[in-house]
Amino acid sequence: MAVRDDIMKKMLNKIVKTAISKDPAFKDVYKADVFYLFQSPIKTAMCDYVYGLRIFTESEFIDKPTISSKLQKKITNVTSQVSNKTFCCTEVSFE
């Protein structure tokens, strides 16, 4: 199961990297990554996978809630097109 989680984590990191490089909304973000991803241990949970997102920026005057929600929405949109699994972000940190 851990190998599958690693594959999914790589997929999410690729989605994040593409979003950061192509979307002008993320112009103040120079890097972002998924620092953990694992399958929910409870089968009746709201999400199949949970992940943590780390966003790196040099500007302290960015709108953190907007940036994080746009990035999460981008991840959700892309993953829903390629997988029938649900992904939920449980932690966002800015550095």
C-alpha positions in Angstrom: 0.0 0.0 0.0 2.9 2.4 0.7 4.1 2.1 -2.9 0.7 3.2 -4.2 0.8 6.2 -1.8 4.2 7.2 -3.2 2.9 7.0 -6.7 -0.1 9.2 -5.8 2.1 11.6 -4.0 4.3 12.0 -7.1 1.1 12.6 -9.1 -0.1 15.3 -6.7 3.3 17.0 -6.7 3.3 17.1 -10.5 -0.1 18.7 -10.4 1.1 21.3 -7.9 4.3 22.1 -9.9 2.3 22.6 -13.1 -0.3 24.8 -11.4 2.4 27.0 -9.8 4.3 27.4 -13.1 1.3 28.1 -15.3 -1.3 30.0 -13.3 -0.7 33.7 -12.7 -2.6 33.6 -9.5 0.5 31.9 -8.0 3.0 34.5 -9.1 4.2 35.1 -5.5 4.7 31.3 -4.9 8.0 30.0 -5.9 7.5 26.4 -4.8 4.8 24.1 -3.3 4.8 20.5 -2.5 2.8 17.7 -1.0 4.7 16.6 2.1 2.6 13.7 3.1 -0.1 11.6 1.5 -1.7 8.5 2.8 -4.9 6.5 2.3 -7.5 7.0 4.9 -7.5 4.1 7.4 -11.3 4.3 7.8 -13.3 3.0 4.9 -16.3 5.2 5.7 -14.2 8.4 5.8 -15.2 11.4 3.7 -12.0 11.2 1.6 -10.0 8.2 0.2 -6.7 10.0 0.6 -5.5 12.9 2.9 -2.5 15.1 2.2 -0.6 18.0 3.5 0.5 21.0 1.4 3.5 23.1 2.0 3.7 26.5 0.1 6.9 28.5 -0.2 6.8 32.2 -0.8 9.1 35.1 -0.3 6.3 37.7 0.0 4.7 38.1 3.4 1.8 40.1 2.0 0.1 37.4 0.0 -3.5 36.3 0.6 -2.7 32.9 2.2 -6.3 31.6 2.4 -7.0 32.4 -1.3 -3.7 30.9 -2.5 -4.2 27.7 -0.5 -7.8 27.3 -1.5 -7.1 27.9 -5.2 -4.3 25.3 -5.1 -6.5 22.8 -3.3 -9.2 23.4 -5.8 -6.8 22.8 -8.7 -5.7 19.5 -7.2 -9.3 18.4 -6.7 -10.3 19.3 -10.2 -7.4 17.4 -11.8 -7.5 14.4 -9.6 -11.3 14.0 -10.1 -10.6 13.8 -13.9 -8.0 11.1 -13.6 -9.1 9.1 -10.6 -12.3 8.1 -9.0 -10.7 8.6 -5.5 -11.3 11.7 -3.4 -8.4 13.7 -1.9 -8.7 16.1 1.1 -6.1 18.5 2.3 -5.8 18.3 6.1 -2.8 20.6 6.6 -1.4 23.7 4.8 1.7 25.4 5.9 3.4 28.5 4.5 7.2 28.9 4.7 
